[in-house]
Amino acid sequence: EDVTDINKLICIVLKAGLDISPKSSSPEQNLEGQVLDCLDIILASIEKAPQALWEPSDPLILGEDTHAPLFSWLILRLIRLANTWTSETVRDKIQLVWSSLAYCSQRQARSLPASYAVAAFLRTCTSGLFLSSYLISDKANTFQ
């Protein structure tokens, strides 16, 4: 399969399969199964063609206005998913995708300098999350 096809497949799965919440009107078990299936597809796709992560994603498929490498959209959606779902099974599968991303970026580092962007992006996201949670807790302490 072509890297572009894998990239499109992951984009479709991100948009159609992971933009759901456990609070939707469908039974939670059905939604959890859908999320787990989508995460399995993403894992298999990353394993088959890891270079697809560094390809620009199609913003029309994702419903976004910004052009960015697929790994950036994947990371953002995984963060949102981890914050939405409390199911241990879903969280474990998200952890597997994170691990796969980290392994993939390490493995690709020598041949693809852009793979360093995954680590940099993760650092930026986590720094921003820690800073925002610090600011929120600091504000809460100020108002007490």
N, CA, C and O atoms as CSV, one atom per row, in Angstrom:
chain,resi,resn,atom,element,x,y,z
A,1,GLU,N,N,0.836,-1.184,0.000
A,1,GLU,CA,C,0.000,0.000,0.000
A,1,GLU,C,C,0.879,1.246,0.000
A,1,GLU,O,O,1.992,1.242,0.527
A,2,ASP,N,N,0.374,2.272,-0.580
A,2,ASP,CA,C,1.083,3.522,-0.703
A,2,ASP,C,C,1.033,4.307,0.618
A,2,ASP,O,O,0.046,4.239,1.351
A,3,VAL,N,N,2.088,5.037,0.904
A,3,VAL,CA,C,2.154,5.856,2.122
A,3,VAL,C,C,1.006,6.866,2.150
A,3,VAL,O,O,0.426,7.130,3.203
A,4,THR,N,N,0.686,7.423,0.988
A,4,THR,CA,C,-0.407,8.393,0.908
A,4,THR,C,C,-1.741,7.744,1.268
A,4,THR,O,O,-2.577,8.366,1.923
A,5,ASP,N,N,-1.943,6.502,0.846
A,5,ASP,CA,C,-3.181,5.788,1.189
A,5,ASP,C,C,-3.280,5.544,2.693
A,5,ASP,O,O,-4.351,5.692,3.281
A,6,ILE,N,N,-2.168,5.172,3.309
A,6,ILE,CA,C,-2.150,4.951,4.766
A,6,ILE,C,C,-2.433,6.271,5.488
A,6,ILE,O,O,-3.186,6.305,6.461
A,7,ASN,N,N,-1.828,7.345,5.007
A,7,ASN,CA,C,-2.060,8.667,5.583
A,7,ASN,C,C,-3.549,9.006,5.525
A,7,ASN,O,O,-4.121,9.444,6.523
A,8,LYS,N,N,-4.176,8.808,4.372
A,8,LYS,CA,C,-5.611,9.105,4.217
A,8,LYS,C,C,-6.458,8.217,5.116
A,8,LYS,O,O,-7.435,8.673,5.710
A,9,LEU,N,N,-6.075,6.936,5.215
A,9,LEU,CA,C,-6.810,6.018,6.078
A,9,LEU,C,C,-6.797,6.508,7.527
A,9,LEU,O,O,-7.836,6.537,8.187
A,10,ILE,N,N,-5.625,6.890,8.015
A,10,ILE,CA,C,-5.530,7.381,9.396
A,10,ILE,C,C,-6.340,8.665,9.554
A,10,ILE,O,O,-7.007,8.849,10.573
A,11,CYS,N,N,-6.294,9.555,8.565
A,11,CYS,CA,C,-7.090,10.792,8.619
A,11,CYS,C,C,-8.585,10.482,8.731
A,11,CYS,O,O,-9.294,11.087,9.534
A,12,ILE,N,N,-9.050,9.536,7.920
A,12,ILE,CA,C,-10.468,9.164,7.951
A,12,ILE,C,C,-10.837,8.584,9.308
A,12,ILE,O,O,-11.890,8.901,9.860
A,13,VAL,N,N,-9.969,7.735,9.841
A,13,VAL,CA,C,-10.231,7.137,11.150
A,13,VAL,C,C,-10.251,8.211,12.237
A,13,VAL,O,O,-11.088,8.167,13.139
A,14,LEU,N,N,-9.331,9.177,12.152
A,14,LEU,CA,C,-9.312,10.266,13.134
A,14,LEU,C,C,-10.611,11.053,13.101
A,14,LEU,O,O,-11.174,11.383,14.145
A,15,LYS,N,N,-11.077,11.350,11.913
A,15,LYS,CA,C,-12.281,12.168,11.782
A,15,LYS,C,C,-13.551,11.383,12.088
A,15,LYS,O,O,-14.369,11.813,12.901
A,16,ALA,N,N,-13.716,10.252,11.450
A,16,ALA,CA,C,-14.971,9.515,11.558
A,16,ALA,C,C,-15.066,8.654,12.814
A,16,ALA,O,O,-16.147,8.482,13.377
A,17,GLY,N,N,-13.944,8.124,13.243
A,17,GLY,CA,C,-14.003,7.157,14.327
A,17,GLY,C,C,-13.690,7.673,15.708
A,17,GLY,O,O,-14.177,7.129,16.700
A,18,LEU,N,N,-12.882,8.719,15.790
A,18,LEU,CA,C,-12.442,9.165,17.113
A,18,LEU,C,C,-13.073,10.478,17.568
A,18,LEU,O,O,-12.829,10.921,18.690
A,19,ASP,N,N,-13.867,11.096,16.727
A,19,ASP,CA,C,-14.553,12.320,17.137
A,19,ASP,C,C,-15.877,11.991,17.809
A,19,ASP,O,O,-16.922,12.529,17.443
A,20,ILE,N,N,-15.823,11.108,18.791
A,20,ILE,CA,C,-17.014,10.729,19.541
A,20,ILE,C,C,-16.707,10.810,21.026
A,20,ILE,O,O,-15.547,10.803,21.439
A,21,SER,N,N,-17.745,10.887,21.803
A,21,SER,CA,C,-17.595,11.005,23.245
A,21,SER,C,C,-18.405,9.908,23.921
A,21,SER,O,O,-19.424,9.476,23.382
A,22,PRO,N,N,-17.973,9.449,25.090
A,22,PRO,CA,C,-18.758,8.431,25.796
A,22,PRO,C,C,-20.111,8.973,26.252
A,22,PRO,O,O,-20.976,8.208,26.679
A,23,LYS,N,N,-20.294,10.278,26.162
A,23,LYS,CA,C,-21.555,10.901,26.580
A,23,LYS,C,C,-22.555,10.989,25.429
A,23,LYS,O,O,-23.634,11.557,25.597
A,24,SER,N,N,-22.212,10.433,24.253
A,24,SER,CA,C,-23.113,10.440,23.094
A,24,SER,C,C,-24.349,9.607,23.388
A,24,SER,O,O,-24.418,8.912,24.403
A,25,SER,N,N,-25.318,9.683,22.497
A,25,SER,CA,C,-26.585,8.981,22.717
A,25,SER,C,C,-26.490,7.472,22.497
A,25,SER,O,O,-27.355,6.738,22.974
A,26,SER,N,N,-25.483,6.993,21.803
A,26,SER,CA,C,-25.310,5.550,21.591
A,26,SER,C,C,-24.858,4.892,22.890
A,26,SER,O,O,-24.275,5.546,23.754
A,27,PRO,N,N,-25.130,3.587,23.024
A,27,PRO,CA,C,-24.639,2.888,24.223
A,27,PRO,C,C,-23.111,2.980,24.314
A,27,PRO,O,O,-22.408,2.857,23.311
A,28,GLU,N,N,-22.616,3.199,25.529
A,28,GLU,CA,C,-21.176,3.419,25.732
A,28,GLU,C,C,-20.338,2.241,25.254
A,28,GLU,O,O,-19.238,2.445,24.741
A,29,GLN,N,N,-20.829,1.014,25.410
A,29,GLN,CA,C,-20.054,-0.152,24.964
A,29,GLN,C,C,-19.822,-0.122,23.462
A,29,GLN,O,O,-18.732,-0.450,22.993
A,30,ASN,N,N,-20.856,0.276,22.692
A,30,ASN,CA,C,-20.704,0.363,21.238
A,30,ASN,C,C,-19.673,1.413,20.879
A,30,ASN,O,O,-18.840,1.196,19.998
A,31,LEU,N,N,-19.724,2.559,21.559
A,31,LEU,CA,C,-18.773,3.629,21.284
A,31,LEU,C,C,-17.361,3.216,21.666
A,31,LEU,O,O,-16.405,3.499,20.944
A,32,GLU,N,N,-17.234,2.547,22.801
A,32,GLU,CA,C,-15.915,2.084,23.227
A,32,GLU,C,C,-15.341,1.096,22.225
A,32,GLU,O,O,-14.151,1.145,21.915
A,33,GLY,N,N,-16.164,0.214,21.725
A,33,GLY,CA,C,-15.720,-0.731,20.709
A,33,GLY,C,C,-15.262,-0.026,19.447
A,33,GLY,O,O,-14.264,-0.413,18.839
A,34,GLN,N,N,-15.992,1.008,19.054
A,34,GLN,CA,C,-15.619,1.780,17.869
A,34,GLN,C,C,-14.273,2.463,18.074
A,34,GLN,O,O,-13.420,2.433,17.187
A,35,VAL,N,N,-14.078,3.075,19.231
A,35,VAL,CA,C,-12.809,3.750,19.527
A,35,VAL,C,C,-11.663,2.751,19.539
A,35,VAL,O,O,-10.599,3.023,18.984
A,36,LEU,N,N,-11.868,1.603,20.161
A,36,LEU,CA,C,-10.815,0.583,20.212
A,36,LEU,C,C,-10.480,0.058,18.816
A,36,LEU,O,O,-9.312,-0.159,18.495
A,37,ASP,N,N,-11.503,-0.143,17.992
A,37,ASP,CA,C,-11.253,-0.582,16.607
A,37,ASP,C,C,-10.454,0.463,15.843
A,37,ASP,O,O,-9.530,0.121,15.105
A,38,CYS,N,N,-10.801,1.724,16.012
A,38,CYS,CA,C,-10.090,2.804,15.328
A,38,CYS,C,C,-8.635,2.882,15.789
A,38,CYS,O,O,-7.733,3.082,14.975
A,39,LEU,N,N,-8.410,2.726,17.079
A,39,LEU,CA,C,-7.043,2.751,17.590
A,39,LEU,C,C,-6.249,1.554,17.065
A,39,LEU,O,O,-5.053,1.674,16.801
A,40,ASP,N,N,-6.908,0.399,16.912
A,40,ASP,CA,C,-6.245,-0.769,16.317
A,40,ASP,C,C,-5.851,-0.487,14.866
A,40,ASP,O,O,-4.762,-0.864,14.433
A,41,ILE,N,N,-6.728,0.170,14.121
A,41,ILE,CA,C,-6.425,0.516,12.722
A,41,ILE,C,C,-5.237,1.467,12.671
A,41,ILE,O,O,-4.353,1.318,11.828
A,42,ILE,N,N,-5.216,2.439,13.566
A,42,ILE,CA,C,-4.106,3.395,13.605
A,42,ILE,C,C,-2.800,2.675,13.934
A,42,ILE,O,O,-1.778,2.919,13.293
A,43,LEU,N,N,-2.830,1.792,14.928
A,43,LEU,CA,C,-1.624,1.026,15.297
A,43,LEU,C,C,-1.103,0.200,14.121
A,43,LEU,O,O,0.093,0.209,13.830
A,44,ALA,N,N,-1.998,-0.507,13.456
A,44,ALA,CA,C,-1.591,-1.337,12.319
A,44,ALA,C,C,-1.044,-0.477,11.185
A,44,ALA,O,O,-0.096,-0.870,10.505
A,45,SER,N,N,-1.638,0.689,10.981
A,45,SER,CA,C,-1.197,1.593,9.919
A,45,SER,C,C,0.184,2.157,10.205
A,45,SER,O,O,1.023,2.253,9.309
A,46,ILE,N,N,0.416,2.528,11.459
A,46,ILE,CA,C,1.726,3.056,11.850
A,46,ILE,C,C,2.794,1.970,11.674
A,46,ILE,O,O,3.903,2.240,11.214
A,47,GLU,N,N,2.439,0.759,12.046
A,47,GLU,CA,C,3.380,-0.358,11.911
A,47,GLU,C,C,3.706,-0.636,10.437
A,47,GLU,O,O,4.850,-0.929,10.089
A,48,LYS,N,N,2.701,-0.541,9.595
A,48,LYS,CA,C,2.869,-0.856,8.175
A,48,LYS,C,C,3.632,0.241,7.428
A,48,LYS,O,O,4.486,-0.054,6.593
A,49,ALA,N,N,3.323,1.508,7.730
A,49,ALA,CA,C,3.940,2.622,6.988
A,49,ALA,C,C,4.166,3.809,7.926
A,49,ALA,O,O,3.440,4.801,7.858
A,50,PRO,N,N,5.178,3.709,8.805
A,50,PRO,CA,C,5.411,4.790,9.766
A,50,PRO,C,C,5.709,6.133,9.099
A,50,PRO,O,O,5.428,7.185,9.674
A,51,GLN,N,N,6.271,6.103,7.900
A,51,GLN,CA,C,6.592,7.348,7.211
A,51,GLN,C,C,5.331,8.141,6.863
A,51,GLN,O,O,5.427,9.331,6.562
A,52,ALA,N,N,4.165,7.519,6.896
A,52,ALA,CA,C,2.905,8.226,6.630
A,52,ALA,C,C,2.648,9.316,7.668
A,52,ALA,O,O,1.935,10.282,7.397
A,53,LEU,N,N,3.230,9.159,8.853
A,53,LEU,CA,C,3.028,10.151,9.919
A,53,LEU,C,C,3.635,11.507,9.583
A,53,LEU,O,O,3.161,12.536,10.066
A,54,TRP,N,N,4.675,11.514,8.763
A,54,TRP,CA,C,5.352,12.771,8.438
A,54,TRP,C,C,4.822,13.414,7.162
A,54,TRP,O,O,5.236,14.511,6.785
A,55,GLU,N,N,3.908,12.724,6.509
A,55,GLU,CA,C,3.278,13.287,5.317
A,55,GLU,C,C,2.259,14.335,5.747
A,55,GLU,O,O,1.638,14.202,6.801
A,56,PRO,N,N,2.084,15.379,4.936
A,56,PRO,CA,C,1.028,16.344,5.267
A,56,PRO,C,C,-0.332,15.657,5.199
A,56,PRO,O,O,-0.600,14.875,4.287
A,57,SER,N,N,-1.175,15.955,6.162
A,57,SER,CA,C,-2.502,15.355,6.170
A,57,SER,C,C,-3.442,16.213,5.336
A,57,SER,O,O,-3.188,17.396,5.106
A,58,ASP,N,N,-4.517,15.607,4.894
A,58,ASP,CA,C,-5.513,16.314,4.100
A,58,ASP,C,C,-6.466,17.033,5.052
A,58,ASP,O,O,-7.258,16.384,5.735
A,59,PRO,N,N,-6.398,18.380,5.108
A,59,PRO,CA,C,-7.256,19.105,6.052
A,59,PRO,C,C,-8.745,18.943,5.743
A,59,PRO,O,O,-9.574,19.056,6.646
A,60,LEU,N,N,-9.090,18.684,4.498
A,60,LEU,CA,C,-10.505,18.491,4.157
A,60,LEU,C,C,-11.052,17.217,4.788
A,60,LEU,O,O,-12.177,17.204,5.288
A,61,ILE,N,N,-10.264,16.146,4.767
A,61,ILE,CA,C,-10.704,14.896,5.389
A,61,ILE,C,C,-10.852,15.086,6.893
A,61,ILE,O,O,-11.809,14.599,7.494
A,62,LEU,N,N,-9.902,15.795,7.499
A,62,LEU,CA,C,-9.917,15.992,8.950
A,62,LEU,C,C,-10.918,17.057,9.394
A,62,LEU,O,O,-11.242,17.153,10.578
A,63,GLY,N,N,-11.408,17.854,8.446
A,63,GLY,CA,C,-12.313,18.937,8.812
A,63,GLY,C,C,-11.569,20.086,9.471
A,63,GLY,O,O,-12.126,20.775,10.326
A,64,GLU,N,N,-10.333,20.297,9.089
A,64,GLU,CA,C,-9.484,21.338,9.654
A,64,GLU,C,C,-9.090,22.330,8.559
A,64,GLU,O,O,-9.198,22.033,7.369
A,65,ASP,N,N,-8.636,23.502,8.976
A,65,ASP,CA,C,-8.200,24.529,8.032
A,65,ASP,C,C,-6.689,24.563,7.857
A,65,ASP,O,O,-6.191,25.171,6.910
A,66,THR,N,N,-5.964,23.925,8.748
A,66,THR,CA,C,-4.513,24.037,8.783
A,66,THR,C,C,-3.846,22.800,8.188
A,66,THR,O,O,-4.237,21.668,8.474
A,67,HIS,N,N,-2.834,23.037,7.357
A,67,HIS,CA,C,-2.020,21.936,6.836
A,67,HIS,C,C,-0.943,21.625,7.875
A,67,HIS,O,O,-0.246,22.522,8.347
A,68,ALA,N,N,-0.817,20.359,8.220
A,68,ALA,CA,C,0.193,19.933,9.190
A,68,ALA,C,C,0.485,18.461,8.954
A,68,ALA,O,O,-0.329,17.746,8.369
A,69,PRO,N,N,1.655,18.006,9.412
A,69,PRO,CA,C,1.949,16.570,9.303
A,69,PRO,C,C,0.926,15.763,10.110
A,69,PRO,O,O,0.385,16.238,11.108
A,70,LEU,N,N,0.684,14.567,9.666
A,70,LEU,CA,C,-0.322,13.717,10.299
A,70,LEU,C,C,-0.041,13.485,11.779
A,70,LEU,O,O,-0.971,13.443,12.584
A,71,PHE,N,N,1.246,13.331,12.153
A,71,PHE,CA,C,1.536,13.045,13.564
A,71,PHE,C,C,1.001,14.146,14.482
A,71,PHE,O,O,0.593,13.863,15.608
A,72,SER,N,N,0.998,15.391,14.016
A,72,SER,CA,C,0.515,16.480,14.873
A,72,SER,C,C,-0.983,16.350,15.136
A,72,SER,O,O,-1.438,16.567,16.259
A,73,TRP,N,N,-1.753,15.995,14.099
A,73,TRP,CA,C,-3.192,15.800,14.310
A,73,TRP,C,C,-3.456,14.563,15.155
A,73,TRP,O,O,-4.364,14.553,15.987
A,74,LEU,N,N,-2.671,13.535,14.943
A,74,LEU,CA,C,-2.838,12.307,15.717
A,74,LEU,C,C,-2.586,12.565,17.198
A,74,LEU,O,O,-3.357,12.117,18.048
A,75,ILE,N,N,-1.527,13.274,17.505
A,75,ILE,CA,C,-1.206,13.573,18.904
A,75,ILE,C,C,-2.309,14.407,19.552
A,75,ILE,O,O,-2.727,14.127,20.676
A,76,LEU,N,N,-2.774,15.425,18.844
A,76,LEU,CA,C,-3.843,16.263,19.402
A,76,LEU,C,C,-5.115,15.454,19.661
A,76,LEU,O,O,-5.759,15.615,20.697
A,77,ARG,N,N,-5.468,14.590,18.721
A,77,ARG,CA,C,-6.679,13.774,18.905
A,77,ARG,C,C,-6.494,12.766,20.035
A,77,ARG,O,O,-7.441,12.476,20.766
A,78,LEU,N,N,-5.287,12.231,20.186
A,78,LEU,CA,C,-5.040,11.285,21.287
A,78,LEU,C,C,-5.133,11.984,22.641
A,78,LEU,O,O,-5.652,11.416,23.602
A,79,ILE,N,N,-4.634,13.202,22.715
A,79,ILE,CA,C,-4.751,13.969,23.970
A,79,ILE,C,C,-6.224,14.194,24.293
A,79,ILE,O,O,-6.655,13.990,25.428
A,80,ARG,N,N,-6.991,14.614,23.294
A,80,ARG,CA,C,-8.429,14.849,23.496
A,80,ARG,C,C,-9.129,13.555,23.910
A,80,ARG,O,O,-9.970,13.554,24.809
A,81,LEU,N,N,-8.774,12.461,23.249
A,81,LEU,CA,C,-9.379,11.173,23.550
A,81,LEU,C,C,-9.050,10.723,24.977
A,81,LEU,O,O,-9.919,10.227,25.695
A,82,ALA,N,N,-7.799,10.899,25.376
A,82,ALA,CA,C,-7.387,10.509,26.729
A,82,ALA,C,C,-8.102,11.330,27.795
A,82,ALA,O,O,-8.361,10.836,28.892
A,83,ASN,N,N,-8.421,12.581,27.474
A,83,ASN,CA,C,-9.127,13.430,28.432
A,83,ASN,C,C,-10.625,13.168,28.450
A,83,ASN,O,O,-11.307,13.549,29.401
A,84,THR,N,N,-11.142,12.525,27.418
A,84,THR,CA,C,-12.579,12.281,27.303
A,84,THR,C,C,-12.989,10.943,27.893
A,84,THR,O,O,-14.042,10.837,28.523
A,85,TRP,N,N,-12.168,9.924,27.696
A,85,TRP,CA,C,-12.531,8.566,28.088
A,85,TRP,C,C,-11.903,8.186,29.421
A,85,TRP,O,O,-10.727,8.449,29.671
A,86,THR,N,N,-12.709,7.563,30.268
A,86,THR,CA,C,-12.209,7.078,31.551
A,86,THR,C,C,-11.987,5.563,31.523
A,86,THR,O,O,-11.412,5.003,32.456
A,87,SER,N,N,-12.436,4.910,30.470
A,87,SER,CA,C,-12.287,3.462,30.349
A,87,SER,C,C,-10.808,3.088,30.349
A,87,SER,O,O,-10.015,3.628,29.578
A,88,GLU,N,N,-10.458,2.160,31.223
A,88,GLU,CA,C,-9.072,1.710,31.307
A,88,GLU,C,C,-8.628,1.027,30.014
A,88,GLU,O,O,-7.473,1.150,29.608
A,89,THR,N,N,-9.534,0.320,29.381
A,89,THR,CA,C,-9.214,-0.364,28.127
A,89,THR,C,C,-8.852,0.643,27.040
A,89,THR,O,O,-7.876,0.453,26.314
A,90,VAL,N,N,-9.641,1.718,26.928
A,90,VAL,CA,C,-9.360,2.758,25.931
A,90,VAL,C,C,-8.042,3.451,26.264
A,90,VAL,O,O,-7.221,3.689,25.378
A,91,ARG,N,N,-7.842,3.769,27.519
A,91,ARG,CA,C,-6.600,4.436,27.918
A,91,ARG,C,C,-5.371,3.559,27.665
A,91,ARG,O,O,-4.323,4.063,27.261
A,92,ASP,N,N,-5.496,2.261,27.898
A,92,ASP,CA,C,-4.385,1.342,27.608
A,92,ASP,C,C,-4.063,1.326,26.117
A,92,ASP,O,O,-2.896,1.301,25.726
A,93,LYS,N,N,-5.101,1.340,25.294
A,93,LYS,CA,C,-4.887,1.328,23.844
A,93,LYS,C,C,-4.264,2.651,23.387
A,93,LYS,O,O,-3.414,2.660,22.497
A,94,ILE,N,N,-4.680,3.754,23.986
A,94,ILE,CA,C,-4.066,5.053,23.676
A,94,ILE,C,C,-2.585,5.009,24.029
A,94,ILE,O,O,-1.746,5.515,23.284
A,95,GLN,N,N,-2.269,4.403,25.166
A,95,GLN,CA,C,-0.868,4.259,25.579
A,95,GLN,C,C,-0.069,3.456,24.560
A,95,GLN,O,O,1.092,3.768,24.295
A,96,LEU,N,N,-0.680,2.433,23.995
A,96,LEU,CA,C,-0.001,1.648,22.958
A,96,LEU,C,C,0.294,2.500,21.721
A,96,LEU,O,O,1.355,2.373,21.109
A,97,VAL,N,N,-0.651,3.366,21.361
A,97,VAL,CA,C,-0.421,4.247,20.206
A,97,VAL,C,C,0.708,5.224,20.525
A,97,VAL,O,O,1.566,5.470,19.676
A,98,TRP,N,N,0.721,5.789,21.747
A,98,TRP,CA,C,1.815,6.687,22.151
A,98,TRP,C,C,3.158,5.962,22.036
A,98,TRP,O,O,4.124,6.495,21.490
A,99,SER,N,N,3.196,4.742,22.560
A,99,SER,CA,C,4.432,3.959,22.515
A,99,SER,C,C,4.862,3.699,21.082
A,99,SER,O,O,6.046,3.778,20.754
A,100,SER,N,N,3.905,3.394,20.241
A,100,SER,CA,C,4.201,3.145,18.835
A,100,SER,C,C,4.754,4.407,18.170
A,100,SER,O,O,5.689,4.333,17.372
A,101,LEU,N,N,4.177,5.559,18.498
A,101,LEU,CA,C,4.679,6.830,17.960
A,101,LEU,C,C,6.114,7.086,18.416
A,101,LEU,O,O,6.965,7.485,17.622
A,102,ALA,N,N,6.371,6.855,19.691
A,102,ALA,CA,C,7.718,7.093,20.226
A,102,ALA,C,C,8.721,6.143,19.577
A,102,ALA,O,O,9.809,6.561,19.180
A,103,TYR,N,N,8.359,4.879,19.471
A,103,TYR,CA,C,9.250,3.888,18.852
A,103,TYR,C,C,9.491,4.241,17.391
A,103,TYR,O,O,10.619,4.180,16.901
A,104,CYS,N,N,8.443,4.603,16.721
A,104,CYS,CA,C,8.527,4.947,15.302
A,104,CYS,C,C,9.435,6.156,15.097
A,104,CYS,O,O,10.247,6.167,14.171
A,105,SER,N,N,9.310,7.169,15.943
A,105,SER,CA,C,10.142,8.366,15.774
A,105,SER,C,C,11.605,8.054,16.071
A,105,SER,O,O,12.492,8.613,15.426
A,106,GLN,N,N,11.875,7.169,17.039
A,106,GLN,CA,C,13.253,6.755,17.317
A,106,GLN,C,C,13.839,5.986,16.150
A,106,GLN,O,O,14.980,6.216,15.749
A,107,ARG,N,N,13.053,5.076,15.612
A,107,ARG,CA,C,13.506,4.233,14.516
A,107,ARG,C,C,13.755,5.039,13.245
A,107,ARG,O,O,14.659,4.722,12.473
A,108,GLN,N,N,12.962,6.069,13.031
A,108,GLN,CA,C,13.069,6.880,11.827
A,108,GLN,C,C,14.072,8.016,11.970
A,108,GLN,O,O,14.403,8.663,10.977
A,109,ALA,N,N,14.562,8.276,13.172
A,109,ALA,CA,C,15.383,9.460,13.443
A,109,ALA,C,C,16.596,9.583,12.525
A,109,ALA,O,O,16.911,10.678,12.060
A,110,ARG,N,N,17.270,8.482,12.264
A,110,ARG,CA,C,18.468,8.564,11.432
A,110,ARG,C,C,18.136,8.867,9.979
A,110,ARG,O,O,18.832,9.649,9.331
A,111,SER,N,N,17.092,8.261,9.470
A,111,SER,CA,C,16.787,8.412,8.052
A,111,SER,C,C,15.855,9.577,7.754
A,111,SER,O,O,15.768,10.011,6.605
A,112,LEU,N,N,15.159,10.091,8.757
A,112,LEU,CA,C,14.168,11.129,8.508
A,112,LEU,C,C,14.270,12.206,9.592
A,112,LEU,O,O,13.669,12.062,10.656
A,113,PRO,N,N,15.023,13.284,9.335
A,113,PRO,CA,C,15.195,14.326,10.348
A,113,PRO,C,C,13.882,14.900,10.866
A,113,PRO,O,O,13.823,15.381,11.998
A,114,ALA,N,N,12.841,14.858,10.063
A,114,ALA,CA,C,11.550,15.389,10.510
A,114,ALA,C,C,10.981,14.602,11.678
A,114,ALA,O,O,10.074,15.082,12.358
A,115,SER,N,N,11.499,13.392,11.928
A,115,SER,CA,C,10.982,12.599,13.033
A,115,SER,C,C,11.278,13.250,14.380
A,115,SER,O,O,10.592,12.978,15.365
A,116,TYR,N,N,12.293,14.107,14.430
A,116,TYR,CA,C,12.553,14.836,15.666
A,116,TYR,C,C,11.380,15.751,16.012
A,116,TYR,O,O,11.200,16.126,17.171
A,117,ALA,N,N,10.599,16.103,15.022
A,117,ALA,CA,C,9.456,16.975,15.249
A,117,ALA,C,C,8.428,16.330,16.169
A,117,ALA,O,O,7.745,17.038,16.908
A,118,VAL,N,N,8.301,15.010,16.143
A,118,VAL,CA,C,7.352,14.336,17.028
A,118,VAL,C,C,7.723,14.600,18.483
A,118,VAL,O,O,6.874,14.993,19.283
A,119,ALA,N,N,8.976,14.388,18.821
A,119,ALA,CA,C,9.418,14.614,20.204
A,119,ALA,C,C,9.272,16.080,20.579
A,119,ALA,O,O,8.825,16.396,21.681
A,120,ALA,N,N,9.641,16.973,19.680
A,120,ALA,CA,C,9.519,18.410,19.964
A,120,ALA,C,C,8.059,18.796,20.159
A,120,ALA,O,O,7.732,19.575,21.054
A,121,PHE,N,N,7.187,18.255,19.325
A,121,PHE,CA,C,5.767,18.560,19.433
A,121,PHE,C,C,5.205,18.049,20.755
A,121,PHE,O,O,4.441,18.752,21.417
A,122,LEU,N,N,5.575,16.835,21.141
A,122,LEU,CA,C,5.118,16.287,22.416
A,122,LEU,C,C,5.616,17.127,23.592
A,122,LEU,O,O,4.872,17.382,24.538
A,123,ARG,N,N,6.879,17.556,23.527
A,123,ARG,CA,C,7.412,18.418,24.591
A,123,ARG,C,C,6.621,19.714,24.677
A,123,ARG,O,O,6.290,20.169,25.772
A,124,THR,N,N,6.318,20.310,23.535
A,124,THR,CA,C,5.571,21.563,23.513
A,124,THR,C,C,4.176,21.368,24.084
A,124,THR,O,O,3.707,22.182,24.880
A,125,CYS,N,N,3.508,20.286,23.676
A,125,CYS,CA,C,2.160,20.007,24.186
A,125,CYS,C,C,2.170,19.820,25.689
A,125,CYS,O,O,1.359,20.413,26.400
A,126,THR,N,N,3.091,18.994,26.177
A,126,THR,CA,C,3.106,18.727,27.609
A,126,THR,C,C,3.523,19.959,28.394
A,126,THR,O,O,3.005,20.196,29.485
A,127,SER,N,N,4.443,20.744,27.864
A,127,SER,CA,C,4.832,21.982,28.550
A,127,SER,C,C,3.642,22.920,28.654
A,127,SER,O,O,3.403,23.530,29.696
A,128,GLY,N,N,2.901,23.029,27.561
A,128,GLY,CA,C,1.713,23.880,27.554
A,128,GLY,C,C,0.655,23.375,28.510
A,128,GLY,O,O,0.002,24.173,29.181
A,129,LEU,N,N,0.468,22.057,28.587
A,129,LEU,CA,C,-0.509,21.487,29.501
A,129,LEU,C,C,-0.115,21.735,30.943
A,129,LEU,O,O,-0.955,22.092,31.769
A,130,PHE,N,N,1.174,21.547,31.254
A,130,PHE,CA,C,1.627,21.776,32.620
A,130,PHE,C,C,1.511,23.253,32.996
A,130,PHE,O,O,1.092,23.589,34.104
A,131,LEU,N,N,1.883,24.124,32.071
A,131,LEU,CA,C,1.802,25.552,32.334
A,131,LEU,C,C,0.365,25.977,32.557
A,131,LEU,O,O,0.082,26.715,33.501
A,132,SER,N,N,-0.560,25.524,31.700
A,132,SER,CA,C,-1.953,25.924,31.848
A,132,SER,C,C,-2.551,25.372,33.136
A,132,SER,O,O,-3.328,26.069,33.789
A,133,SER,N,N,-2.214,24.144,33.522
A,133,SER,CA,C,-2.747,23.601,34.776
A,133,SER,C,C,-2.138,24.335,35.975
A,133,SER,O,O,-2.806,24.511,36.993
A,134,TYR,N,N,-0.879,24.762,35.863
A,134,TYR,CA,C,-0.260,25.545,36.929
A,134,TYR,C,C,-0.964,26.894,37.062
A,134,TYR,O,O,-1.270,27.336,38.170
A,135,LEU,N,N,-1.220,27.545,35.924
A,135,LEU,CA,C,-1.881,28.844,35.958
A,135,LEU,C,C,-3.289,28.737,36.517
A,135,LEU,O,O,-3.729,29.603,37.274
A,136,ILE,N,N,-4.001,27.673,36.147
A,136,ILE,CA,C,-5.351,27.477,36.662
A,136,ILE,C,C,-5.311,27.254,38.166
A,136,ILE,O,O,-6.101,27.852,38.896
A,137,SER,N,N,-4.406,26.407,38.644
A,137,SER,CA,C,-4.326,26.150,40.093
A,137,SER,C,C,-3.853,27.398,40.830
A,137,SER,O,O,-4.289,27.654,41.952
A,138,ASP,N,N,-2.970,28.173,40.216
A,138,ASP,CA,C,-2.497,29.411,40.812
A,138,ASP,C,C,-3.650,30.422,40.950
A,138,ASP,O,O,-3.764,31.096,41.974
A,139,LYS,N,N,-4.502,30.524,39.918
A,139,LYS,CA,C,-5.659,31.407,39.975
A,139,LYS,C,C,-6.633,30.952,41.050
A,139,LYS,O,O,-7.188,31.768,41.787
A,140,ALA,N,N,-6.836,29.636,41.132
A,140,ALA,CA,C,-7.757,29.099,42.141
A,140,ALA,C,C,-7.251,29.436,43.548
A,140,ALA,O,O,-8.044,29.766,44.430
A,141,ASN,N,N,-5.956,29.354,43.754
A,141,ASN,CA,C,-5.382,29.689,45.060
A,141,ASN,C,C,-5.517,31.176,45.355
A,141,ASN,O,O,-5.687,31.560,46.512
A,142,THR,N,N,-5.445,32.017,44.332
A,142,THR,CA,C,-5.557,33.451,44.511
A,142,THR,C,C,-6.954,33.847,44.967
A,142,THR,O,O,-7.109,34.776,45.760
A,143,PHE,N,N,-7.974,33.149,44.471
A,143,PHE,CA,C,-9.357,33.500,44.798
A,143,PHE,C,C,-9.832,32.896,46.099
A,143,PHE,O,O,-10.964,33.158,46.506
A,144,GLN,N,N,-9.027,32.106,46.764
A,144,GLN,CA,C,-9.472,31.486,48.023
A,144,GLN,C,C,-9.264,32.401,49.198
A,144,GLN,O,O,-9.583,32.035,50.329
